[in-house]
Amino acid sequence: MGARIRIRKIRLAGYARTAGALSVPILALAGLANRFDLMPFYAVLPALLIGFLLAIGALVMSIFALTAIWRNGGRGAGSALVGIIYALPGLVLAGMAVFAVFAYPRIADVTTDGEDPPQFQVLHSGGASADRAGQGGDPPVAIPGAGARLYPAGIDLVYAAINNILAERGWSVAQNIAPAGEDSTARIEASAKTLLFAFRDDVAIRLTGTPDGIRVDMRSASRWGRHDLGQNGRRIRAFMDDLDGALQGLFTEIGELDEETDEEATEVPDGGLVVSPVIRDIQ
């Protein structure tokens, strides 16, 4: 009777599978706990870090295990591959974060008006000053594509449209000062959460009555970190786009302001242009 050949089991493959399997619930639970305020923020960050490190560790151990199996033989290739699959969500998120660090400027406080940004009067009252809301203490920055708006409409209509968008987005409003007349100023402060891990950012919106219409300025500042990974700029652009969409039914045409002619050129189906002084994007 011949002797059975024992095939060596690569333990590292099993460790990789365990690490990958643990990374998924840790990241998910940390995000849910932060979203529903079930865990203090100082505990959420270490939990997320552990989840990402487990995912990275699972990938590294899987690679070493598969390399050992390829060279010397052994069991555990399936466990190593499963470890990589489990680690993929954490690896993708970590990769996106690293990409954003290099793709976006290192800022955490963005505004549509760099000279006179909307101020925080309620939010950040116990931390950084209203002028420098970001954790790094840097002043707010105006970036391309996140410009103020000028709407030739009544301030009450614009104010109501903004409040409807706030309600649809589920932002938590901390201060809401309604306009007292067409030439008055309205102010809103609210907090928003990021999509995945519910990091809380603060938003200030200012409506100002001018002879040409209602000017809307916005500011978005991160509560944590000195790099927002582009989130605050994206938030302002998306909010202004929604506001444009909510108010476009009031006018005949909507387009970008031509800086030279002070008129707007809007494309029509037949390829022509219709000139109309409507919503303006103030850069």
C-alpha positions in Angstrom: 0.0 0.0 0.0 1.5 3.3 -1.1 1.9 6.2 1.4 -0.4 9.2 1.0 1.3 12.4 0.0 0.4 15.2 2.4 -0.2 18.6 0.7 1.0 21.4 2.9 -1.7 24.0 3.8 -0.6 27.6 3.5 -1.9 29.2 6.8 -1.3 32.7 5.5 -4.2 32.1 3.0 -6.5 31.5 5.9 -5.3 34.6 7.7 -5.9 36.6 4.6 -9.5 35.3 4.3 -10.2 36.2 7.9 -8.7 39.7 7.7 -10.7 40.4 4.5 -13.9 39.1 6.0 -13.4 41.3 9.1 -12.7 44.5 7.1 -16.2 44.6 5.5 -18.3 44.6 8.6 -15.9 46.9 10.5 -16.1 49.6 7.8 -19.9 49.2 7.3 -20.6 49.3 11.1 -18.3 52.3 11.6 -20.1 54.2 8.8 -23.6 53.3 10.1 -22.6 54.2 13.7 -21.3 57.6 12.5 -24.4 58.3 10.4 -26.8 57.6 13.2 -24.6 59.1 16.0 -24.2 55.7 17.7 -20.5 56.2 18.3 -18.4 59.2 19.2 -16.5 60.6 16.3 -13.1 60.0 18.0 -14.0 56.3 18.1 -15.2 56.2 14.4 -11.8 57.2 13.0 -9.8 54.3 14.6 -12.5 51.9 13.5 -12.3 53.0 9.9 -8.5 52.9 10.1 -8.6 49.3 11.4 -11.0 48.3 8.6 -8.8 49.8 5.9 -5.6 48.2 7.4 -7.4 44.8 7.5 -8.3 45.1 3.8 -4.7 46.1 2.9 -3.3 43.3 5.1 -5.7 40.8 3.5 -4.4 41.8 0.0 -0.7 41.5 1.0 -1.2 38.2 2.8 -3.2 36.8 -0.2 -0.4 37.8 -2.6 2.3 36.1 -0.5 0.1 33.0 0.0 -0.6 32.7 -3.8 3.1 33.2 -4.5 4.1 30.5 -2.1 1.5 28.1 -3.6 2.7 28.8 -7.1 6.3 28.2 -6.3 6.1 25.3 -3.8 2.6 24.0 -4.1 0.1 23.7 -1.2 -3.5 24.2 -0.3 -5.2 27.6 0.3 -5.5 29.2 -3.1 -9.2 29.5 -2.7 -9.0 31.1 0.7 -6.4 33.6 -0.6 -8.7 34.6 -3.5 -11.7 34.9 -1.2 -9.6 37.2 1.0 -8.9 39.4 -1.9 -12.6 39.5 -2.8 -13.5 40.4 0.8 -10.9 43.1 0.8 -12.0 44.8 -2.5 -14.5 47.2 -1.0 -12.0 48.6 1.5 -9.2 48.6 -1.1 -11.4 50.5 -3.6 -12.4 53.1 -1.1 -8.8 53.5 0.1 -7.7 53.9 -3.5 -10.3 56.6 -4.2 -9.2 58.5 -1.1 -5.6 58.4 -2.1 -6.4 59.5 -5.7 -8.5 62.4 -4.3 -5.6 63.5 -2.1 -3.5 64.1 -5.1 -6.3 65.2 -7.5 -7.8 68.0 -5.4 -6.2 70.9 -3.7 -5.5 70.7 0.1 -8.4 72.7 1.4 -11.3 72.1 3.7 -13.3 75.3 3.5 -14.8 76.4 0.1 -17.0 79.4 -0.7 -18.5 81.2 -3.7 -17.3 84.6 -2.4 -13.6 84.7 -1.4 -13.7 88.3 -0.5 -16.8 88.3 1.8 -17.7 84.6 2.5 -20.9 83.8 4.4 -20.2 83.6 8.1 -20.9 80.8 10.6 -22.7 82.3 13.6 -24.1 79.1 15.2 -21.9 76.3 13.9 -18.3 76.3 14.8 -19.1 78.6 17.7 -17.1 76.4 20.1 -14.2 75.7 17.8 -12.5 77.6 15.0 -13.5 81.1 14.2 -16.3 81.9 11.8 -13.7 83.3 9.3 -11.6 80.2 9.5 -14.0 77.3 10.0 -11.9 74.5 8.7 -9.9 72.5 11.2 -6.6 73.6 9.7 -7.5 77.3 10.5 -7.1 78.3 6.8 -9.5 80.9 5.3 -12.2 79.8 2.9 -11.2 79.5 -0.7 -13.2 80.3 -3.9 -12.6 77.6 -6.6 -13.5 77.5 -10.3 -17.0 76.2 -11.1 -18.4 77.0 -7.7 -19.7 80.5 -8.3 -22.5 82.5 -6.7 -25.8 82.9 -8.4 -27.9 85.9 -9.3 -31.6 85.3 -9.9 -34.0 87.9 -11.2 -36.8 86.8 -8.9 -38.3 87.7 -5.6 -36.3 86.8 -2.6 -39.2 84.8 -1.0 -39.3 82.5 -4.1 -35.5 81.9 -4.0 -35.6 81.4 -0.2 -38.4 78.9 -0.5 -36.6 77.0 -3.2 -33.5 76.7 -1.1 -35.4 75.4 1.9 -37.1 72.8 -0.3 -33.7 71.6 -1.5 -32.4 71.5 2.1 -35.4 69.3 3.1 -34.9 67.0 0.2 -31.3 66.5 1.0 -32.0 65.9 4.7 -29.5 68.4 6.0 -29.9 69.4 9.6 -30.7 73.2 9.8 -29.1 75.0 12.8 -30.1 78.5 11.9 -32.7 79.9 9.4 -33.2 83.6 9.2 -36.0 84.5 6.8 -35.8 87.6 4.6 -37.6 90.7 5.9 -38.0 92.3 2.4 -36.7 92.3 -1.1 -33.6 94.4 -0.2 -32.9 92.3 3.0 -30.5 89.5 3.7 -31.5 85.9 4.6 -29.1 83.4 6.2 -29.2 79.7 6.6 -26.7 77.4 8.4 -27.0 73.6 8.1 -24.9 70.5 8.5 -24.6 67.8 5.8 -23.1 64.3 5.9 -20.9 62.7 3.3 -22.4 59.7 1.4 -20.3 56.8 2.6 -19.1 57.3 6.1 -21.3 60.3 7.1 -18.5 62.7 7.9 -20.3 65.9 9.0 -19.6 69.2 7.1 -21.2 72.6 7.8 -22.9 74.8 5.2 -23.7 78.5 5.3 -26.0 80.1 2.7 -26.6 83.8 2.2 -29.3 85.5 0.1 -28.7 89.2 -0.6 -31.2 91.5 -2.4 -29.5 93.6 -5.2 -30.9 95.9 -7.9 -30.3 93.1 -10.4 -31.9 90.4 -8.4 -31.2 88.0 -5.5 -27.6 86.9 -5.1 -27.0 83.5 -3.5 -23.7 82.7 -1.9 -22.7 79.5 -0.3 -19.9 78.1 1.9 -19.1 74.5 2.8 -16.5 73.6 5.5 -15.3 70.3 6.8 -15.5 69.7 10.5 -12.6 67.2 10.4 -9.4 67.1 8.5 -7.4 69.6 6.5 -8.2 68.0 3.1 -11.8 67.6 2.0 -11.0 65.3 -1.0 -13.0 67.7 -3.1 -16.2 67.1 -1.2 -17.0 70.8 -0.4 -16.6 72.0 -3.9 -18.8 69.2 -5.2 -21.4 69.9 -2.7 -21.6 73.6 -3.7 -21.8 72.8 -7.4 -24.5 70.2 -6.9 -26.6 72.4 -4.7 -26.4 75.4 -7.1 -27.3 73.0 -10.0 -30.3 71.9 -8.1 -31.3 75.5 -7.3 -31.0 76.4 -11.0 -33.2 73.5 -11.8 -35.8 74.5 -9.2 -36.0 78.0 -10.4 -35.7 77.6 -14.2 -39.5 77.3 -14.6 -39.8 81.0 -13.7 -37.9 82.1 -16.9 -38.0 81.6 -20.6 -34.3 80.6 -21.1 -31.4 79.8 -18.8 -27.7 79.8 -19.7 -24.4 81.1 -18.7 -23.7 84.8 -18.5 -21.6 86.2 -21.4 -19.1 88.4 -19.5 -18.4 90.6 -22.6 -22.0 91.3 -23.6 -23.7 90.9 -20.2 -26.2 88.6 -21.9 -26.8 84.9 -22.0 -26.6 82.6 -25.0 -28.8 79.6 -24.7 -28.8 76.8 -27.3 -32.2 75.9 -28.8 -33.1 72.7 -30.7 -32.5 74.1 -34.2 -29.0 75.1 -33.3 -29.6 78.8 -33.0 -29.1 81.1 -30.0 -31.6 82.9 -27.9 -30.3 85.9 -25.9 -31.9 86.3 -22.5 -30.7 88.1 -19.3 -31.7 85.4 -16.8 -29.8 83.3 -14.1 -26.2 84.4 -13.8 -23.3 82.4 -12.6 -21.1 84.9 -10.8 -17.4 83.9 -10.7 
